[in-house]
Amino acid sequence: MKTEQIICTDDIDGTKGAETVTFALDGVAYTIDLVEANHVKLTQALAPFIENATRIGKYGAGPSFKPSIATVRSHRPGRNDPALVGRIKAWAKDNGIHTPARGRIPKTVTEQYTAAGGR
């Protein structure tokens, strides 16, 4: 029996366990493999621009769609906005609330974030 294993490493620092992130800028789509920490850095870097931009649709919505800025995790359709996830995780960490390194943020944490004035 032969087993083949693919190990995805972060394109920035080589850390194992990365996941593919897709984003687009000026009509050009890019993919990069990032671990959660580097994905948060990317999300936080783009957050001020995304927060002040007008959303014109979902990336890949049609052949003529050319987003100016969009970030999504291609393997997790329907996931919360990555910029919001980054803000919630940073808020939770600052407030001593544990969030999982991977996967969805628990609803209770999101509710606490919203109750504290986060949006």
Contacts in CASP RR format, 6 or more apart in sequence:
PFRMAT RR
TARGET T0000
AUTHOR 0000-0000-0000
METHOD contacts of the structure
MODEL  1
MKTEQIICTDDIDGTKGAETVTFALDGVAYTIDLVEANHVKLTQALAPFI
ENATRIGKYGAGPSFKPSIATVRSHRPGRNDPALVGRIKAWAKDNGIHTP
ARGRIPKTVTEQYTAAGGR
7 16 0 8 1.000
7 17 0 8 1.000
8 16 0 8 1.000
8 17 0 8 1.000
8 18 0 8 1.000
8 19 0 8 1.000
8 20 0 8 1.000
8 33 0 8 1.000
9 15 0 8 1.000
9 16 0 8 1.000
9 17 0 8 1.000
9 18 0 8 1.000
9 33 0 8 1.000
10 16 0 8 1.000
10 17 0 8 1.000
10 18 0 8 1.000
10 33 0 8 1.000
10 34 0 8 1.000
10 35 0 8 1.000
10 38 0 8 1.000
11 18 0 8 1.000
11 32 0 8 1.000
11 33 0 8 1.000
11 34 0 8 1.000
12 32 0 8 1.000
12 34 0 8 1.000
12 38 0 8 1.000
13 35 0 8 1.000
13 38 0 8 1.000
15 35 0 8 1.000
15 38 0 8 1.000
17 35 0 8 1.000
18 33 0 8 1.000
18 34 0 8 1.000
18 35 0 8 1.000
18 38 0 8 1.000
19 33 0 8 1.000
19 34 0 8 1.000
19 35 0 8 1.000
19 39 0 8 1.000
19 73 0 8 1.000
19 75 0 8 1.000
20 31 0 8 1.000
20 32 0 8 1.000
20 33 0 8 1.000
20 73 0 8 1.000
20 74 0 8 1.000
20 75 0 8 1.000
21 31 0 8 1.000
21 32 0 8 1.000
21 33 0 8 1.000
21 34 0 8 1.000
21 39 0 8 1.000
21 42 0 8 1.000
21 71 0 8 1.000
21 72 0 8 1.000
21 73 0 8 1.000
21 74 0 8 1.000
21 82 0 8 1.000
22 29 0 8 1.000
22 30 0 8 1.000
22 31 0 8 1.000
22 59 0 8 1.000
22 71 0 8 1.000
22 72 0 8 1.000
22 73 0 8 1.000
22 74 0 8 1.000
23 29 0 8 1.000
23 30 0 8 1.000
23 32 0 8 1.000
23 42 0 8 1.000
23 46 0 8 1.000
23 69 0 8 1.000
23 70 0 8 1.000
23 71 0 8 1.000
23 72 0 8 1.000
24 30 0 8 1.000
24 59 0 8 1.000
24 66 0 8 1.000
24 67 0 8 1.000
24 68 0 8 1.000
24 69 0 8 1.000
24 70 0 8 1.000
25 68 0 8 1.000
25 69 0 8 1.000
26 68 0 8 1.000
27 66 0 8 1.000
27 67 0 8 1.000
27 68 0 8 1.000
29 59 0 8 1.000
31 74 0 8 1.000
32 42 0 8 1.000
34 42 0 8 1.000
36 101 0 8 1.000
36 102 0 8 1.000
39 73 0 8 1.000
39 82 0 8 1.000
40 86 0 8 1.000
40 89 0 8 1.000
40 90 0 8 1.000
42 71 0 8 1.000
43 71 0 8 1.000
43 82 0 8 1.000
43 83 0 8 1.000
43 85 0 8 1.000
43 86 0 8 1.000
44 83 0 8 1.000
44 86 0 8 1.000
44 90 0 8 1.000
46 69 0 8 1.000
46 71 0 8 1.000
46 83 0 8 1.000
47 83 0 8 1.000
47 86 0 8 1.000
47 87 0 8 1.000
49 69 0 8 1.000
50 69 0 8 1.000
50 71 0 8 1.000
50 81 0 8 1.000
50 83 0 8 1.000
51 83 0 8 1.000
53 68 0 8 1.000
53 69 0 8 1.000
56 65 0 8 1.000
56 67 0 8 1.000
56 68 0 8 1.000
57 65 0 8 1.000
57 67 0 8 1.000
58 70 0 8 1.000
58 72 0 8 1.000
59 65 0 8 1.000
59 67 0 8 1.000
59 70 0 8 1.000
59 72 0 8 1.000
71 82 0 8 1.000
71 83 0 8 1.000
72 79 0 8 1.000
72 82 0 8 1.000
73 79 0 8 1.000
73 82 0 8 1.000
79 85 0 8 1.000
79 104 0 8 1.000
80 104 0 8 1.000
80 105 0 8 1.000
85 105 0 8 1.000
87 113 0 8 1.000
87 118 0 8 1.000
88 99 0 8 1.000
88 105 0 8 1.000
88 109 0 8 1.000
88 110 0 8 1.000
88 113 0 8 1.000
89 99 0 8 1.000
89 105 0 8 1.000
91 113 0 8 1.000
91 116 0 8 1.000
91 118 0 8 1.000
92 98 0 8 1.000
92 99 0 8 1.000
92 105 0 8 1.000
92 109 0 8 1.000
92 112 0 8 1.000
92 113 0 8 1.000
93 99 0 8 1.000
95 112 0 8 1.000
95 116 0 8 1.000
97 109 0 8 1.000
97 112 0 8 1.000
99 105 0 8 1.000
99 106 0 8 1.000
99 109 0 8 1.000
100 106 0 8 1.000
END
